[in-house]
Amino acid sequence: MVGSCPPMCLCVGTDAVCNEQGLTSLRHIVDHLPQGIYVLQLSRNNLSVLQPGIFSSANSLKSLDLSSNNISMLHAKALSNLSQLERLDLSNNPLLELPAGLFSDLDKLTELVLSDVGLRAISSEHFQGLARLRHLDLSLNRLAALPRGLLAGLPELEWLSLAANSLRGVPRAEFEPLAELQSLQLGGNPWECNCSLVEFKHWLEWMLYRGGEVDALECSLPKELWGRDIRAVPAEMFSHCAPRGGFLPCSRATDGQDLGVDGVADCVRQRYRAVSVRRAAATVVVAGVVCSIVCVMMVVAATYGCVYASLAAKYQRETRKGKVRKPPLDGGGEEEKAVEQEEKRELLPDVARKTEVAPPAVVVLSREVCV
């Protein structure tokens, strides 16, 4: 009877916890859940089949955990009537494939966990109607490719994990619609770092440039790039790759933005520029400005030094020629004349000065001899 808690579960407030109870069927559990239950945990049981409409009496659920069971068969209508569901965890079940339309009634779903369910392929129709989805975990599967349009209907997606699959390459076009994506996990895939992955490499650099988070995308091929993160591989190593057509217009390109001569919007061209190229361009501009300022300062300093040296040399020459006179002192003109005589005496040769002094001594000597 609705209103009492099933004997194998623990009901606390709006939560019903039925983990590790060896359950093989849900009929007696769901039908006996009390009203107002928002969270139902059925992890680590022995559930193998989910019949259509099995949760019809629990349409108030907002979170459903079916992880770590043996579920291998899901009916397309197994999750019908769960229109309020916001979180669904089906991880660690041998699903192998998902029926079409399984999530069609879950228009309020924000988190979907499909980790380790053995998926080999997935269709773009599986995620139709999940416009509010923000968290999608597809890790630990066997996905070898992403079909076209798989993520196109998830405009609010913020967190995505494709780690530990069999992906060798992904088209950049699949990630262009994810304008809100902040975290992307790609590790554990055998990535082939060839020309087909160059455009996706540029998209990763753009995501990092706008503040997103991406784990390591390590190359498996070619051998010379084995184990290296493709984000750290210089763009010059892919210079031989011919540019491909089919650029997707960015969101602003439809607002009347001018297109270049090649028909590509400027905003798209900016997205295809590597982070290293943008930083290099900024470095060149800054270095050019700094060098220009330094060169101007050096020219000004050299000019000033040359002018000063010329003036100083001219002053020295004029001083030696006697063209420059010191201003007269307060004592009058006699001191000025004495200075002039002293300067003339310094200009006379030493022989002339000796000749000027010698005659008086000769006269005195001759007088002494006569006496």
Secondary structure, DSSP 8 states (H G I E B T S, - for coil): -TTS--TTSEEETTEEE--SS----SHHHHTT--TT--EEE--SS---EE-TTTTGGGTT-SEEE--SS---EE-TTTTTT-TT--EEE--S----S--TTTTTT-TT--EEE-TTS--S---GGGGTT-TT--EEE--SS------TTSSTT-TT--EEE--SS--S---GGGTTT-TT--EEE--SS-EE-SGGGHHHHHHHHHHHHTT-EE---BEEESGGGTT-BGGGS-GGGGTTS---S-----TTTTTT--B-TTS-BHHHHHHTS-HHHHHHHHHHHHHHHHHHHHHHHHHHHHHHHHHHHHHHHHHHHHHHHT-------TT-HHHHHHHHHHHHHHHS-HHHHHHHHHHHHHHHHHHHHH-
